Amino acid sequence: MGFRFTDLFIPRHMHKNPEYRKEGAAMLTDTTVLAKMAEIDIDQGVRQAAAKRLAELKNMKGVS
């Protein structure tokens, strides 16, 4: 495996590498995408990262 030119154009949360998807989840603000990631991603770490980010966003929304 290695770096491919097309990897530059794939959003982090959709990358085949789970480490990139975790990073992408931490930056997302779309709760619909995060909920789907938390539910169906193949990697448990990505699911946890998405659920954590989703909880953070819900907490921020409740504060304002």
C-alpha positions in Angstrom: 0.0 0.0 0.0 1.2 3.5 -0.4 0.2 7.0 -1.1 -1.9 7.5 -4.1 -2.6 10.8 -5.8 -6.4 10.3 -5.5 -6.0 10.1 -1.7 -5.6 13.9 -1.8 -9.2 14.3 -2.8 -10.9 12.0 -0.4 -12.5 13.6 2.7 -10.8 12.4 5.8 -14.0 10.9 7.3 -14.4 8.7 4.1 -10.8 7.5 3.8 -10.1 3.8 3.8 -7.5 4.2 6.6 -9.3 4.1 10.0 -6.8 6.5 11.5 -7.7 9.2 8.9 -11.4 8.5 9.5 -10.9 9.1 13.3 -9.2 12.4 12.5 -12.0 13.3 10.1 -14.7 12.5 12.7 -13.0 14.8 15.2 -13.3 17.7 12.8 -16.8 17.1 11.5 -19.8 19.2 12.5 -22.4 17.3 10.5 -24.4 15.4 13.1 -26.1 13.2 10.5 -22.7 12.0 9.1 -21.3 11.5 12.6 -24.3 9.5 13.7 -24.0 7.2 10.7 -20.3 6.8 11.3 -20.9 5.9 15.0 -23.5 3.3 13.9 -22.0 1.5 10.9 -18.2 2.1 10.6 -16.3 -1.1 10.4 -13.7 0.1 12.9 -14.6 0.3 16.6 -12.2 3.2 17.2 -13.8 5.2 14.4 -17.3 4.5 15.8 -16.1 5.6 19.3 -14.5 8.8 17.9 -17.7 9.7 15.9 -19.9 9.1 19.0 -17.6 11.2 21.1 -17.7 14.1 18.6 -21.4 13.8 18.3 -21.8 14.1 22.1 -19.5 17.1 22.1 -21.6 18.8 19.5 -24.8 18.1 21.4 -23.3 19.5 24.6 -22.2 22.6 22.8 -25.7 23.1 21.3 -27.2 22.7 24.7 -24.9 25.4 26.2 -25.9 28.1 23.8 
